[in-house]
């Protein structure tokens, strides 16, 4: 039984899967298996994977069902004690699993482990900004309290004891978007997170993803399923309000006013900063201009945090 099962969901990532897979295979810690689950790719993704000859790789191919079902399939096939996810266009630093194994030894009673990430946007690399106090030593944190800026759990930089999924369930296949946030909430309600500031993964943001306006925000969750729980959990309430704030802004920029007001009316404004309150009142045209400015600055290695 390997210590880690690495699950890589694969859908039309022929331009990225080779570098992603190399970042996993070249880990300094070698006690792992890799489960690549092809979710009905129509490009040359399968051909790219077939070029790798390594006994630690298990390859599965199935009909297209979406990333939640694909990750859940990988969980069902995993034999490792701990589950690690790696998206097919993200990268691990070579010592990621080594550092995770050390955290597991250091915190034997904990089940959820995470590291800081860096973000690549148009060839520029930024360290993610967290609300967690920076510390050279790993910290045991409340997920919601630690996620008021960058989320403390990110799919490609977290490790979970397999028993966690037996307790809280897998990714919700009924959700079209935000399936990862939903799972982090369920995990955060049951477990603390061991967080390390040592960067372990790189999230490669898709080109032009900052300005997509073709998303139907009616499909986005407003987290009302957690209304009873958030009424008694201030950290959860603030976390959900910050996510609603982000969704409200994006809906306004996409000129989906009905959805903007759906998210806005659920926000307790005391959970927003003065800057966020002002931004929430700006007209869509000014928000769109500000977002384009943000993208312009990103390309010049200047990153702002006007938007959560």
LINQUI-V82998 format. One record per backbone hydrogen bond with DSSP energy under -0.5 kcal/mol. CO is the residue of the C=O (numbers start at 1). NH is the residue of the N-H. If there is no record, write none. Layout:
BEGIN
CO,NH + CO,NH
END
This chain:
BEGIN
2,81 + 3,82 + 4,6 + 4,33 + 5,7 + 5,84 + 6,8 + 6,35 + 7,9 + 7,86 + 8,37 + 9,88 + 10,39 + 13,16 + 13,17 + 16,20 + 17,21 + 18,22 + 19,23 + 20,24 + 21,25 + 22,26 + 24,27 + 28,30 + 30,32 + 31,3 + 31,4 + 33,6 + 34,36 + 34,58 + 35,8 + 35,37 + 36,38 + 36,60 + 37,10 + 37,39 + 38,40 + 38,62 + 44,48 + 45,49 + 46,50 + 47,51 + 48,51 + 49,52 + 51,53 + 52,54 + 54,57 + 56,34 + 58,36 + 60,38 + 62,40 + 66,70 + 67,71 + 68,72 + 69,73 + 70,74 + 71,75 + 72,76 + 73,77 + 74,78 + 75,78 + 81,162 + 82,5 + 83,160 + 84,7 + 87,90 + 91,202 + 93,96 + 94,28 + 95,99 + 96,100 + 97,101 + 98,102 + 99,103 + 100,104 + 101,105 + 102,106 + 103,107 + 105,108 + 107,110 + 111,161 + 112,194 + 113,159 + 114,196 + 116,200 + 116,201 + 117,128 + 118,203 + 119,121 + 119,126 + 120,205 + 121,124 + 124,121 + 126,119 + 128,130 + 129,150 + 139,141 + 139,195 + 141,143 + 141,193 + 142,146 + 144,147 + 145,148 + 146,131 + 150,149 + 152,154 + 154,157 + 155,85 + 155,158 + 157,115 + 158,85 + 159,113 + 160,83 + 161,164 + 162,165 + 162,166 + 163,167 + 164,168 + 165,169 + 171,173 + 172,175 + 178,182 + 179,183 + 180,184 + 181,185 + 182,186 + 183,187 + 184,188 + 185,189 + 187,190 + 187,191 + 193,141 + 193,195 + 194,114 + 195,139 + 196,116 + 197,199 + 200,93 + 201,118 + 202,91 + 202,204 + 203,120 + 203,205 + 206,209 + 208,211 + 209,212 + 215,217 + 216,219 + 217,220 + 223,226 + 224,227 + 226,230 + 227,231 + 229,232 + 230,233 + 233,237 + 234,238 + 235,239 + 236,240 + 237,241 + 238,242 + 239,243 + 240,244 + 241,245 + 242,246 + 243,247 + 244,248 + 245,249 + 246,250 + 247,251 + 248,252 + 249,253 + 250,254 + 251,256 + 252,255 + 255,257 + 256,260 + 257,261 + 258,262 + 259,263 + 260,264 + 261,265 + 263,266 + 264,267 + 267,269 + 268,271 + 269,272 + 273,277 + 274,278 + 275,279 + 276,280 + 277,281 + 278,281 + 278,282 + 279,282 + 283,287 + 284,288 + 285,289 + 286,290 + 287,291 + 288,292 + 289,293 + 290,294 + 291,295 + 292,296 + 293,297 + 294,298 + 295,299 + 296,300 + 297,300 + 297,302 + 298,301 + 301,303
END
